[in-house]
Amino acid sequence: MASDLSSLLNSSRALNSHLSRPDLPSVNLSLDQIEAQSRRLVSRQPGASSDADRANYLLAQAHVDAPALANSIAHLNTSTTFSPLQPLQDTDVAGYLRHAHEQNLISTIEEGRRETQEHFYRLLEERSHKDWEAKKRRVFEELGGRATSDSKALAEMKKSFHGKAALAACTGPSLTLQMQSKMMAYDRAISELNGARLRGTSCPIIHLLMQAAASSNSEPSSQQMLQNFHVLAKITGEPPALPPVEHAGAHILNAPLFERKYARVYLGDSDSREAAALRTQIAKGSREALEDQFWDIIERTIQSRPMEARLGGDPSVANKIRAFLLMRYYKNGQWEDRIEATTQLVAGQPLWAKLYYLVRTGHAQEALDEALKSQQAIEHREDSFMSHFRSWVESPERRLPKPHRDHLQTVYNAHMLHSASADPFKLALYKLMGKLEPSRRTVPQVTMTTEDWLWFQLAMVDEEEEGGLRGLTEVLLSYGERHFDGAKKGVWPGVLLMCGQFERSVAALWEHPETEIEAVHLAIALAYHGLLRVPSRAETSDISPLTLSPLSPPALSLPMLIWRYVRQFVKLDAKEALQYVYCVCLSADQGDGVGRENVETAWELVRRIIVLAHSGPAWEELVGGFRPDGTRFSGVIEQGATLLHLQNTAQYNEQILIRAAHDSEENDRIPEAIKLYNLAGNYGTVISCLAQALGNTLAQPAGETEKGKIIERTAIEILRHYERTNRAVGKDRDAAVRLLRIREALNAKSSGRFDVVLEIMESTDLIPLDGDVAKITRKAEEFKDLHDALQRNLQVYLPLTMEALAAVHQSIKNSATAETTRQMTLTVLRKKSRSLMVFGGILKYRMSPDVYSYLARLDVEIAL
């Protein structure tokens, strides 16, 4: 074995012996060494240097010194990037400042770029998350999933406002008892609103909604919504109540008109003088609401701690402010350090703080009276303050003339702007009077809370300068919801409401499930006063009710909000759902065809309610009906037709009843469709519908479905009434009568009365049983002219008649009557049976083979 291995080794060494050359040295290098040697050989080639020379030659023609640039790059030191290009001497102050300035600019630009990038990606993520949540919620609503964290099951497949798809079954979410009570409280307010609209009188809807919100005060969102309604009441100037029309001085012509009061201005040109006045009114109303809110806080604070307040027997406003300041800033027998350090005390009291808080609570006249009491002390420090303050308080618009404002600006710049010891409350008063530096929106120690800050911004608004309320709105929108809802939830909708962004405010409430109910009713109140803009049908989104466009102001789809709200209870309480649909037509006066679209949408929603509502007395109360004596009574919808802008009965019948009847047919609610056609006076369609429905239910066993029983009862009532009044005479009515007779025969068969079955079927004259072949042939030829429902049910009443013949034949055959009489009767029955078979043979191919075989078998039994 060893010899074999050695011979194998020698053979392998001899394999490359023919390649060796004695004149060449052997290579004893590793692979890495060989690679390094190869690279050195390549670098020594003359081609590389010639390429570099040619490149340098070409660059030199363009006046580029390539070797110098390469040398500079090779010796580049990145550690000195932000150092001066030229060394600075210690005494070169100007150079140092210039370099520091340049570095500050560079760092500011870089920091701004970084912050902008971070802000962009944060907003992109928030918007994507919000859009995803909205789409997910929409999908869950469509598919009947869980849309909210509190397990709201929405099982109604909503039809798009733009489509013509069939209405799906609507099953409302499971409502808690607390939510139901809150909804009922709001329902009463909407019913009162529509009642007033029908009477042609105004309604204090906002205050009614405030009462409803107060009744559900246990929820955290109720207090914030109470404040929002209060803000809107101040903006619109709506009184808490109106005197009854029966009052001697409250004639309907003298009553204030609230409905759509501001619509013309709000929906018109935003640059007009009337629009600017409306924005001023919005800012003033919002400011007054914040003043009332703060005054309420002061009174509750004083009542909660009367010993600290030391109010005494003086209930005046100034004394209450003094007590509040004492409670807020006076601790352990002395004023707080921040008051001692910055606030000027007059007679031991912070006078400027007292004046500011009097203005802050809306008591400007009391502030002027208080200032007059301390006029000498004030003029000792600020000699011109009293004259300016008096002019400002007495001005109805709280606006000083230009010379006064210029003087205030001079005093402010000289003594307060850069002073660290300036009294912040005095500074705030100067800013308010002169509208000074509106871009500096915060006053330390004064605008401490969100409400204080908002009040200060609204008090500084001037429609003639700095963009007015629209300028403030842009600033607030740039801050966004995150800025205001950080410490306290639910503030952002109120902020939007106070700056006149009513559509955005409602949409912000709608985004949160706990405030959806309030969002709907706030939108209705806004629409009633004409402060809501509704988008056109083409601009409306199926995902969000808010429509934002760079070319037009925000708009809110009121029909979408109302339908998504009422579909929760439309089956159980259709009348209340209808009250909300009435409110869709509040925007009927909006231009560019939007108002007309809203009216048509309201009609569509009414039809949906009719189709989805439960049958029974409540349904007839909704649409109307006929009394037993044949007289017609109107329903709730017809009684409120003026709220739906239905001009006459014909339009009501065409737009509501007939189209709702058609929708009911498509959704297989035939009894309701028949009643609706009957109410609309479309008697021919009623009979046609009845015949089709009876034909569809004829093959079903009696009593199998409640729906069949309802159709039969309805048919009997209507046919009796039509026969009495001689209406809808013709082929359809004859078919309906015959179909009802066939149903009677089927019921008689179920009770075993076959002789009655045979008698009824002979009375219908559908089957020739007298044995006359010519007559049988003629009847078979006339069969194609019968009503479709009778043709379709041929294989129902032919076997029924044959079964009756067989049963009667068997009964006679087994009876104890005289033989002659029995044979004569059996002969007649056999004749009838043969006639039926001849008739069935002619129409053989209109029946299934099983039915014809069954008839033949019975005929044989009768013949035996």
Disulfide bonds with the S-S distance in Angstrom:
none
